[in-house]
Amino acid sequence: MKLNKNFSLLLLGQSLANIGDVLYMVSVISTIFALTGSATASSFVPFTITSSMFISSLVTPLLIGRVNLKWLMAGSQIGKTILLFILGIMLVGITASNYYLIFLVIGWIAFLDGCANPIRQTLIPHYVKTQHLVQANGIAETVTQVIQAAMWFIGSLFLIIMSPQQLVWLVGCLFVIASILLCFLESVNQKRTEPKGKLEQIKEGWITLFNTPVLRRIAWIDFFETIAGTVWIAAILYVFVNDGLNVDEKWWGFINGAFFLGLILGSVYCIKFSSFIEKKLGPLFLLVHS
């Protein structure tokens, strides 16, 4: 598949944003732990981000179909960039008595970030021919997983040579470039949705979810797994590496990188042996979640 200009801009802009998201999370977790020495406070960083992105996922469908998708994508990234520079300024004078202000800023950053993925999924079919859609989605997801696997390790190495505030400024530069790239996307012709009540639009998907037993169980599993996995890998491991192993931050990166590498290998295995997976879907699903 030959990558066209718009898909390339979308992929590159979103990739830079994803790199920045991991790096600033590494920076914030390190800052919170340095200020408080508390694993609980550190674990609230990924919890706050995940919760804000969940709330954002409820609101985003109300905007898709009503707001120009290109500017919705670019605007959310520009908003993240502004908030990140505010965070960088805050880190200069933040102390153990007012560190909770950090959570307000990262909550809003995560809220805007939560808009990005569904908008990206909506934009890709506009920029890629139908016969190349599966390949395009596969490329986008693979790039995202590779970034997740690599940047936790690289971010921990940056903490050895840079302060958390310097790392935030680096992320700010990445966000600026990402914002510029997304602004160069072509506008797409989208169908305007029929005007419905906002509550009705939100309830529509949830009613389908709760009325389908299989989807309901999978949603609960995914919910608890996401919270536990995010808090464990991002915050609890940081404390374990520092206090339990008494080694530097690069080992936090090694462990995080190994986790996401496992996700990539699992995805490759599922693709390669898809026929076997489909035949044993139930037992395998139970096995991996037990």
SULHUWO-V27222 format. One record per residue. SS is DSSP state (a for helix, b for strand, c for the rest). Layout:
BEGIN
SS + SS
END
This chain:
BEGIN
c + c + c + c + a + a + a + a + a + a + a + a + a + a + a + a + a + a + a + a + a + a + a + a + a + a + a + a + a + a + a + a + a + a + a + a + c + c + a + a + a + a + a + a + a + a + a + a + a + a + a + a + a + a + a + a + a + a + a + a + a + a + a + b + c + c + b + c + a + a + a + a + a + a + a + a + a + a + a + a + a + a + a + a + a + a + a + a + a + a + a + a + a + c + c + c + c + c + c + a + a + a + a + a + a + a + a + a + a + a + a + a + a + a + a + a + a + a + a + a + a + a + a + a + a + a + a + c + c + a + a + a + a + a + a + a + a + a + a + a + a + a + a + a + a + a + a + a + a + a + a + a + a + a + a + a + a + a + a + a + a + c + c + a + a + a + a + a + a + a + a + a + a + a + a + a + a + a + a + a + a + a + a + c + c + c + c + c + c + c + c + c + c + c + c + c + c + a + a + a + a + a + a + a + a + a + a + a + a + a + c + c + a + a + a + a + a + a + a + a + a + a + a + a + a + a + a + a + a + a + a + a + a + a + a + a + a + a + a + a + a + a + a + a + c + c + c + c + c + a + a + a + a + a + a + a + a + a + a + a + a + a + a + a + a + a + a + a + a + a + a + a + c + a + a + a + a + a + a + c + a + a + a + a + a + a + a + a + c + c
END
